[in-house]
Amino acid sequence: MKKLLLTLVLGSGILIANAQIEKLAGPRLGFVSISPGPLADFLHDGFDFEGKYGSTGAAFTTLYGWQWESRFADGGGEIVGIVEWIVLVGGMEKGMFLPSASSIIGARMDNGLELGVGPNLSLSGIGMVFGVGYNFKSGNLNLPINISVIPGRAMDETWDGTDYEYNSGTRIAVTLGFNMSR
């Protein structure tokens, strides 16, 4: 009986604490510029990019996706901690499906300025994303605008006995979206 009572008390405490964490979600739209490298070559020439090794130049594509945000460490002060999950798809205007997912931990100041860092998973591999942005508020409506950078990585691969050294390409993205506070 004590275990059951303890389980119920702990369970209700967790539910009450979780109910007080503000959670937001909403669509994201934007664009990304990709520095010369294999990803930019792929965006320019599709699967016919072999042998280009960054010679096609930088690339540009649109982004579409969704963002989930949870606020934590909100002591009523000027700074609140945030965790964001952002799933984006790029390349659709070129007939391509280029997914990416990021998990970002950061902070938002009461003036709307936000910054964060976290891992990014995309077709070019795993990298770190660094972001800064501003959250415009109008009543319960939030309008976040963010700039993020995913640095390119120096890579070396062996293909058919030939060694290749290349940079995956730095990605700089601008996204905007909206969500509603409850």
Number of C-alpha atoms within 10 A of each C-alpha: 6 7 8 9 10 11 12 12 11 12 12 12 12 11 10 11 10 12 10 10 13 14 19 17 18 16 17 21 18 19 17 21 18 25 22 22 22 24 24 28 26 19 22 17 13 14 9 10 18 11 9 15 20 20 13 17 15 19 19 17 18 19 22 19 19 17 20 16 19 15 19 16 12 13 9 8 9 11 17 17 18 21 19 21 17 20 21 22 19 23 18 13 10 12 10 13 12 15 16 19 18 21 20 22 20 18 21 20 15 13 12 17 17 22 20 20 21 18 15 21 16 15 9 15 10 15 16 17 20 20 21 18 19 18 21 15 16 9 8 10 14 18 18 19 20 19 17 19 18 21 18 19 15 10 10 11 10 9 8 5 7 7 9 11 11 16 18 22 24 20 21 19 20 20 21 18 20 20 20 15 12 8
